[in-house]
Amino acid sequence: MSLRVALRSLGQRACSLCVSHVTSQGGVASRTPATACVLVRQFHEDFLHRKKNMDKPTVLITGSLGQLGQGLAKLLRGKYGQYNVIMSDIIKAPDHILETGPYVYADILDFKNLQEIVVNYRVDWVVHFSALLSAIGEQNVPLAMRVNVEGLHNILELSNQYGIKLFVPSTIGAFGPDSPRNPTPDLTIQRPRTIYGVSKYYHERFGLDFRSLRFPGIISSDTNPGGGTTDYAVAIFHEALKHGHYQCYLEPDTMLPMMYIEDCLRSISEFMELPNDQLKMRTYNIQAMSFTPRILEDIVKRYIPHFTMTYKPDGRQAIADTWPMVFDDSNARRDWNWRHQYDTERLCQVMFEALVPKYRGRFVGIMKFR
Ligand SMILES: NC(=O)c1ccc[n+]([C@@H]2O[C@H](COP(=O)([O-])OP(=O)(O)OC[C@H]3O[C@@H](n4cnc5c(N)ncnc54)[C@H](O)[C@@H]3O)[C@@H](O)[C@H]2O)c1
């Protein structure tokens, strides 16, 4: 009897975890949140004892279907094992995610839901990615307050209660117009102006093993950015390949720090594995490159000579004007040997290498890719 038939006879459906298990065995099942699954306890026990790497941490990633979560899950599953990394979010996961390991529904505003997951999966680390980013947050401040502040509070409380090692990303947006902008040191006046920045400005750590990195804008080719002020640096590559043109929402000379996703994900993994005594601080700036839209435009033109770019600043310009231009990450470099591997030239190269095959059909005979 298939799992689905067995569950139907009990008036139940399978949770997403059972679905990934069943589909990976070549079966089929329907989906419902973990709490409704009759097999959940038995299955999790089985899963914990037989599948997990017991000498590696079990990591829960919140907001894992966003720009950073999918890549980090892949990286950590490669290091710790497929079943040691629990992906979670409030949106439906596509099949390719369900097939690669456990995925559960987790709303960071629902504390009991989080407790249940931590207990059922015996979570050791939480990587907290759920958030509303800067541009989206400004459009809906009350919701950003709930997700970014109340949600973070839940995660801190959860980590405190269960002795969890916690990683929370911060951002250039945690600084404001009163902060020195070039370079911006780790310890300086902050006074962020956006709700996103306010929610990313951490004062208290409650004695937890709390670790945070302040990231620049993150650039990736396989996932879409989530409504931040640095999104242009991803959109430009897609638009250049699709239409040979991009209209930028920032002024040409707006300099912001940026980082390629591989550097970002590696930094989290390296930082989380450091022994406590190596950390002189709990929150570090990390930097890879800084550029302006004009600099990026010039490099893109070297790949696509007919590429044109126009500039029509919108509300995001005012946000960018208050943010650091260059991050001083000398403390991270000194304390735990942080090194980036991608500069602006290499970034453009990998973005085109990844995206040209995707858009090739549109540009046959037009684009000179080198
Ligand atoms: N991407 C960047 O450039 C960048 C730079 C600096 C810091 N960060 C930080 O890194 C983290 C991840 O960024 P990202 O770019 O992947 O974000 P994203 O917007 O792409 O993804 C965030 C995810 O959070 C989920 N989410 C929203 N509300 C939720 C809720 N109530 N409960 C659970 N999940 C919820 C969304 O469904 C989404 O999948 C964020 O905290 C962000 O502030 C990102």
The ligand as an ORCA input file, in Angstrom:
! r2SCAN-3c Opt
* xyz 0 1
  N      20.371     39.638     -0.685
  C      21.143     40.606     -0.253
  O      21.710     41.367     -1.017
  C      21.364     40.763      1.223
  C      22.350     41.646      1.688
  C      22.531     41.805      3.044
  C      21.763     41.057      3.922
  N      20.815     40.210      3.465
  C      20.005     39.474      4.426
  O      20.075     38.082      4.181
  C      18.823     37.473      4.468
  C      18.339     36.692      3.274
  O      18.243     37.581      2.192
  P      17.595     37.130      0.814
  O      18.132     38.058     -0.197
  O      17.718     35.664      0.655
  O      16.069     37.545      1.097
  P      14.791     37.175      0.194
  O      13.848     38.313      0.289
  O      15.206     36.670     -1.129
  O      14.183     35.938      1.023
  C      13.557     36.106      2.264
  C      12.624     34.925      2.484
  O      11.923     35.168      3.726
  C      10.653     34.577      3.590
  N       9.703     35.131      4.574
  C       9.013     36.303      4.535
  N       8.199     36.389      5.592
  C       8.383     35.252      6.323
  C       7.817     34.738      7.527
  N       6.863     35.414      8.204
  N       8.257     33.548      7.994
  C       9.194     32.839      7.320
  N       9.753     33.266      6.171
  C       9.345     34.457      5.673
  C      10.222     34.917      2.162
  O       9.228     34.009      1.725
  C      11.548     34.762      1.407
  O      11.669     33.497      0.788
  C      17.869     38.605      4.877
  O      17.826     38.665      6.275
  C      18.531     39.831      4.324
  O      18.243     40.947      5.117
  C      20.606     40.034      2.131
*
